[in-house]
Structures are given as C-alpha cells and as structure tokens.
Amino acid sequence: GERVLFSPNIKVYHHGFGSTKEKSAFSLYYGLRNALVVYWKNMPLSYALRYIFHHMFFSE
C-alpha cells in the first residue's frame, strides 16, 4: 500500500555485500533478479524499458 517514487539522481551506498560478503554467483544472481522484480513491479513501463538494459549491462 505504499507509494513508490522514482528519482534517477538518488544514490544509495551499502557497506559490503550484505549476508554474502563477496560478489559470488549467488549474490550476482539474486541481486539482478531482485532488481528486475523491482523494475517490473514499481516502475512505469516507459521508465523500466529505458533503464533496465542499462542496469543489466552496466552494473557490477
């Protein structure tokens, strides 16, 4: 029931890699999967199509 806002200029910094502590195949898979779910569920289609490819190909 919460409203989601999109702001492309916001940066969020995380310390470490949460529970995995490294960039394992596990953390990369679930990180990408979760990002795709968030894009699909919360962004208008025009934003999702514009930014999802950038996220998939240029994110670590």
Phi and psi restraints in degrees (value plus and minus 20) as a CYANA .aco file:
   2 GLU   PHI    -107.4   -67.4
   2 GLU   PSI     131.1   171.1
   3 ARG   PHI    -110.0   -70.0
   3 ARG   PSI     113.8   153.8
   4 VAL   PHI    -124.6   -84.6
   4 VAL   PSI     110.6   150.6
   5 LEU   PHI    -131.7   -91.7
   5 LEU   PSI     127.9   167.9
   6 PHE   PHI    -134.3   -94.3
   6 PHE   PSI     108.0   148.0
   7 SER   PHI    -157.3  -117.3
   7 SER   PSI      88.9   128.9
   8 PRO   PHI     -88.3   -48.3
   8 PRO   PSI     -31.7     8.3
   9 ASN   PHI    -115.3   -75.3
   9 ASN   PSI     -23.0    17.0
  10 ILE   PHI    -100.5   -60.5
  10 ILE   PSI     116.4   156.4
  11 LYS   PHI    -138.6   -98.6
  11 LYS   PSI     117.1   157.1
  12 VAL   PHI    -140.4  -100.4
  12 VAL   PSI     110.6   150.6
  13 TYR   PHI    -129.4   -89.4
  13 TYR   PSI     113.9   153.9
  14 HIS   PHI    -136.7   -96.7
  14 HIS   PSI     122.1   162.1
  15 HIS   PHI    -108.3   -68.3
  15 HIS   PSI      95.1   135.1
  16 GLY   PHI      55.1    95.1
  16 GLY   PSI    -177.4  -137.4
  17 PHE   PHI    -141.4  -101.4
  17 PHE   PSI      20.0    60.0
  18 GLY   PHI      42.6    82.6
  18 GLY   PSI    -146.3  -106.3
  19 SER   PHI    -103.2   -63.2
  19 SER   PSI     -33.7     6.3
  20 THR   PHI    -113.5   -73.5
  20 THR   PSI     -44.1    -4.1
  21 LYS   PHI      44.9    84.9
  21 LYS   PSI     -19.2    20.8
  22 GLU   PHI    -177.9  -137.9
  22 GLU   PSI     150.1   190.1
  23 LYS   PHI    -109.1   -69.1
  23 LYS   PSI      52.0    92.0
  24 SER   PHI    -102.7   -62.7
  24 SER   PSI     149.3   189.3
  25 ALA   PHI     -78.7   -38.7
  25 ALA   PSI     -56.6   -16.6
  26 PHE   PHI     -79.7   -39.7
  26 PHE   PSI     -71.6   -31.6
  27 SER   PHI     -88.3   -48.3
  27 SER   PSI     -56.5   -16.5
  28 LEU   PHI     -86.1   -46.1
  28 LEU   PSI     -64.3   -24.3
  29 TYR   PHI     -81.0   -41.0
  29 TYR   PSI     -73.2   -33.2
  30 TYR   PHI     -91.1   -51.1
  30 TYR   PSI     -50.3   -10.3
  31 GLY   PHI     -83.6   -43.6
  31 GLY   PSI     -66.2   -26.2
  32 LEU   PHI     -87.4   -47.4
  32 LEU   PSI     -63.1   -23.1
  33 ARG   PHI     -79.5   -39.5
  33 ARG   PSI     -65.8   -25.8
  34 ASN   PHI     -86.1   -46.1
  34 ASN   PSI     -57.6   -17.6
  35 ALA   PHI     -83.1   -43.1
  35 ALA   PSI     -61.7   -21.7
  36 LEU   PHI     -83.8   -43.8
  36 LEU   PSI     -60.3   -20.3
  37 VAL   PHI     -83.3   -43.3
  37 VAL   PSI     -63.0   -23.0
  38 VAL   PHI     -84.0   -44.0
  38 VAL   PSI     -65.3   -25.3
  39 TYR   PHI     -77.3   -37.3
  39 TYR   PSI     -69.0   -29.0
  40 TRP   PHI     -84.4   -44.4
  40 TRP   PSI     -61.6   -21.6
  41 LYS   PHI    -100.2   -60.2
  41 LYS   PSI     -50.8   -10.8
  42 ASN   PHI    -137.5   -97.5
  42 ASN   PSI     -37.9     2.1
  43 MET   PHI    -118.7   -78.7
  43 MET   PSI     125.5   165.5
  44 PRO   PHI     -79.9   -39.9
  44 PRO   PSI     128.2   168.2
  45 LEU   PHI     -74.6   -34.6
  45 LEU   PSI     -60.2   -20.2
  46 SER   PHI     -83.1   -43.1
  46 SER   PSI     -60.9   -20.9
  47 TYR   PHI     -88.7   -48.7
  47 TYR   PSI     -64.1   -24.1
  48 ALA   PHI     -79.4   -39.4
  48 ALA   PSI     -65.5   -25.5
  49 LEU   PHI     -86.1   -46.1
  49 LEU   PSI     -54.0   -14.0
  50 ARG   PHI     -92.1   -52.1
  50 ARG   PSI     -60.4   -20.4
  51 TYR   PHI    -122.5   -82.5
  51 TYR   PSI     -36.8     3.2
  52 ILE   PHI     -87.6   -47.6
  52 ILE   PSI     -57.8   -17.8
  53 PHE   PHI     -88.6   -48.6
  53 PHE   PSI     -58.4   -18.4
  54 HIS   PHI     -80.1   -40.1
  54 HIS   PSI     -64.9   -24.9
  55 HIS   PHI     -84.0   -44.0
  55 HIS   PSI     -61.4   -21.4
  56 MET   PHI     -89.1   -49.1
  56 MET   PSI     -57.7   -17.7
  57 PHE   PHI    -120.5   -80.5
  57 PHE   PSI     -38.3     1.7
  58 PHE   PHI    -137.5   -97.5
  58 PHE   PSI     -21.6    18.4
  59 SER   PHI    -106.9   -66.9
  59 SER   PSI     134.2   174.2
